[in-house]
Amino acid sequence: MITNLLVPFVALTASLSATYVPSASMSAPIPQPVVEVQYYTVKENDTLSSIATDLYGSEDFWTVLWNDNDSLEMPESLEVGMRLKLRSGSLKKEDLKDSLQKKIVAPVATPVEVINISQTPQVVAQTIAFQPSGATVLSPEQIAFLGQCESGMTATRNSGNGYYGAFQFSPATWRSMNTGYERADLAPLEVQIDAVQRLLQRSSIFTQFPGCARKMQSLGMI
């Protein structure tokens, strides 16, 4: 009697085993997308501006390169043989958001001398007269942007247009800075930076570097 009951049960079990087939979604792992990272190897005379122009279509995207490569503490630290990480696909100007403007800080405020009201009127008048008008001290980040904008931060730049060095000084302006060097492109970068800082103590950045100053203003840097 028990044997007769087991026969149909065994037959039903065999039938179910033969008809059940696991679905592909249950047996196969879900493929993960492969993200390919692209790199550019820096060549001689490359600047972030020139690389951005060649690869992204506009020098304005040099800040994207700066932002995407943590090894670049400053734009002028670019070295031959360095590998730069690139973004895939094309970039548009609207992609230049604040988050891409790496290391941009507010302008450094120029210290203002506190006048003692107990001073005589003559002394007070003299103190006010010697306050610099519109004097500006640029931060390292602002200096880096200005130099990159003017020349790709190339200290020896002599493009044949009558302007020289990383900040494209005219001969007359450079001579007025009394640096001891005949032209800006013949002076070390640190001398050129000091000349810019001293120049902006007596003149507006919009007068001396109008094009790049407007770019800095549009980015909220000045």
C-alpha positions as CSV (number, residue, x, y, z in Angstrom):
1,M,0.0,0.0,0.0
2,I,2.8,2.4,0.9
3,T,4.7,1.5,-2.2
4,N,1.7,2.4,-4.4
5,L,1.5,5.9,-2.8
6,L,5.2,6.7,-3.3
7,V,5.1,6.0,-7.1
8,P,3.0,9.1,-8.1
9,F,5.0,11.3,-5.6
10,V,8.3,10.3,-7.1
11,A,6.9,10.9,-10.6
12,L,5.7,14.4,-9.7
13,T,9.1,15.3,-8.2
14,A,10.9,14.3,-11.3
15,S,8.5,16.2,-13.5
16,L,9.0,19.5,-11.5
17,S,12.8,19.0,-11.6
18,A,12.8,18.6,-15.3
19,T,10.6,21.7,-16.0
20,Y,12.2,24.3,-13.7
21,V,14.9,26.4,-15.3
22,P,16.4,29.3,-13.4
23,S,16.1,32.7,-15.2
24,A,19.2,34.4,-16.6
25,S,18.7,37.3,-14.2
26,M,19.0,35.1,-11.2
27,S,22.0,33.1,-12.3
28,A,24.2,35.6,-14.2
29,P,25.9,38.7,-12.5
30,I,24.8,42.1,-13.6
31,P,27.6,43.7,-15.8
32,Q,29.1,46.9,-14.4
33,P,29.8,49.8,-16.6
34,V,33.5,50.3,-17.4
35,V,34.8,53.9,-16.9
36,E,37.8,54.6,-19.0
37,V,40.2,57.2,-17.6
38,Q,42.1,59.2,-20.2
39,Y,45.4,61.0,-19.6
40,Y,47.5,63.6,-21.4
41,T,51.3,63.6,-21.1
42,V,52.7,67.1,-20.8
43,K,55.2,68.1,-23.6
44,E,57.8,70.9,-23.7
45,N,56.3,74.4,-23.9
46,D,52.8,73.1,-22.8
47,T,50.7,75.3,-20.6
48,L,47.3,74.6,-19.0
49,S,45.9,77.1,-21.4
50,S,47.4,75.5,-24.5
51,I,46.4,72.0,-23.4
52,A,42.8,73.2,-22.7
53,T,42.6,74.8,-26.1
54,D,43.8,71.7,-27.9
55,L,41.7,69.2,-26.0
56,Y,38.7,71.1,-24.8
57,G,38.4,73.8,-27.5
58,S,39.0,76.9,-25.3
59,E,41.7,78.2,-23.0
60,D,39.0,79.0,-20.5
61,F,38.9,75.4,-19.5
62,W,42.4,75.5,-18.0
63,T,40.8,75.7,-14.6
64,V,39.1,72.3,-15.2
65,L,42.5,70.7,-15.7
66,W,43.8,72.5,-12.6
67,N,40.8,71.3,-10.6
68,D,40.9,67.7,-11.8
69,N,44.6,67.1,-11.1
70,D,45.4,67.3,-7.4
71,S,49.2,67.1,-8.1
72,L,49.0,70.6,-9.6
73,E,49.2,72.9,-6.5
74,M,49.9,75.9,-8.8
75,P,49.5,76.2,-12.6
76,E,53.2,76.9,-13.1
77,S,54.1,73.6,-11.4
78,L,53.4,71.9,-14.8
79,E,56.3,69.7,-15.8
80,V,57.3,67.8,-19.0
81,G,56.3,64.2,-18.7
82,M,53.6,64.8,-16.1
83,R,50.3,62.9,-16.8
84,L,47.1,64.9,-16.5
85,K,43.8,63.3,-16.0
86,L,41.2,64.4,-18.6
87,R,37.4,64.5,-18.8
88,S,35.7,62.3,-21.3
89,G,33.5,64.0,-23.9
90,S,33.3,67.7,-24.9
91,L,32.9,70.5,-22.4
92,K,30.7,73.6,-22.8
93,K,31.1,77.0,-21.3
94,E,28.2,76.4,-19.0
95,D,30.2,73.6,-17.5
96,L,32.5,76.2,-15.9
97,K,30.7,76.3,-12.6
98,D,32.1,77.8,-9.4
99,S,33.0,74.3,-8.2
100,L,35.6,74.1,-11.0
101,Q,37.3,77.3,-10.0
102,K,39.9,75.6,-7.7
103,K,41.6,77.6,-5.0
104,I,39.9,80.9,-5.9
105,V,39.7,83.1,-2.8
106,A,38.5,86.5,-2.0
107,P,40.9,89.3,-2.6
108,V,43.2,90.2,0.2
109,A,42.1,93.4,1.9
110,T,44.7,96.2,1.9
111,P,45.5,97.2,5.5
112,V,44.3,100.6,6.4
113,E,46.2,102.7,8.9
114,V,44.3,103.7,12.0
115,I,44.5,107.4,12.6
116,N,44.8,108.6,16.1
117,I,42.2,111.4,16.6
118,S,44.6,113.0,19.1
119,Q,46.9,113.9,16.2
120,T,47.1,117.5,15.1
121,P,45.0,118.3,12.0
122,Q,48.2,118.8,10.0
123,V,49.4,115.3,10.8
124,V,46.0,113.8,10.0
125,A,46.0,115.5,6.6
126,Q,49.4,114.2,5.8
127,T,48.4,110.6,6.8
128,I,45.3,110.7,4.6
129,A,47.3,112.1,1.7
130,F,49.7,109.1,1.7
131,Q,47.0,106.4,1.8
132,P,47.3,104.4,-1.5
133,S,44.4,105.0,-3.8
134,G,42.8,101.7,-4.9
135,A,46.0,99.8,-3.9
136,T,45.6,96.0,-4.4
137,V,47.6,93.1,-3.0
138,L,47.0,89.9,-5.0
139,S,46.8,86.5,-3.3
140,P,48.9,83.7,-4.7
141,E,45.8,82.2,-6.4
142,Q,45.0,85.6,-8.0
143,I,48.6,85.9,-9.2
144,A,48.5,82.4,-10.6
145,F,45.3,83.2,-12.5
146,L,46.6,86.5,-13.8
147,G,49.8,85.0,-15.1
148,Q,48.0,82.0,-16.6
149,C,45.6,84.4,-18.4
150,E,48.3,86.7,-19.7
151,S,50.9,84.1,-20.9
152,G,50.2,80.7,-19.6
153,M,52.5,81.7,-16.7
154,T,55.5,81.6,-19.0
155,A,58.2,83.7,-17.4
156,T,60.3,83.8,-20.5
157,R,57.4,84.7,-22.9
158,N,58.5,87.0,-25.8
159,S,55.8,86.7,-28.3
160,G,57.1,89.6,-30.5
161,N,54.2,91.9,-29.8
162,G,56.1,94.4,-27.6
163,Y,55.1,92.8,-24.3
164,Y,57.2,90.5,-22.2
165,G,57.3,87.9,-19.4
166,A,54.6,86.0,-17.5
167,F,52.5,89.2,-17.0
168,Q,53.2,90.8,-20.4
169,F,54.9,94.0,-19.2
170,S,55.5,96.7,-21.7
171,P,59.2,97.9,-21.8
172,A,58.3,101.3,-20.4
173,T,56.3,100.0,-17.5
174,W,58.9,97.4,-16.7
175,R,61.7,100.0,-16.7
176,S,59.7,102.1,-14.2
177,M,59.7,99.2,-11.7
178,N,63.6,99.4,-11.4
179,T,64.1,95.7,-11.1
180,G,67.6,95.7,-12.5
181,Y,66.6,93.5,-15.4
182,E,66.4,94.9,-18.9
183,R,63.1,93.2,-19.8
184,A,60.5,91.2,-17.9
185,D,61.2,88.0,-19.8
186,L,64.8,88.1,-18.6
187,A,63.9,88.3,-15.0
188,P,63.0,85.4,-12.7
189,L,59.4,84.7,-12.1
190,E,59.5,85.8,-8.4
191,V,60.9,89.2,-9.6
192,Q,58.1,89.6,-12.0
193,I,55.5,88.7,-9.4
194,D,57.0,91.3,-7.0
195,A,56.9,93.9,-9.8
196,V,53.2,93.2,-10.3
197,Q,52.4,93.6,-6.6
198,R,54.3,96.9,-6.5
199,L,52.7,98.1,-9.7
200,L,49.2,97.5,-8.3
201,Q,50.1,99.7,-5.3
202,R,50.1,102.7,-7.6
203,S,47.8,101.7,-10.5
204,S,44.5,99.8,-11.0
205,I,44.6,96.2,-12.2
206,F,41.9,97.2,-14.7
207,T,44.3,99.7,-16.2
208,Q,47.4,97.5,-16.3
209,F,45.7,94.1,-17.2
210,P,42.3,95.1,-18.6
211,G,41.4,91.8,-20.4
212,C,42.4,89.4,-17.6
213,A,41.1,91.7,-14.9
214,R,37.6,91.6,-16.5
215,K,37.9,87.8,-16.6
216,M,38.8,87.7,-12.9
217,Q,36.0,90.1,-12.1
218,S,33.5,87.9,-14.0
219,L,34.6,84.9,-11.9
220,G,34.2,86.9,-8.6
221,M,38.0,86.9,-8.0
222,I,38.3,90.7,-7.7
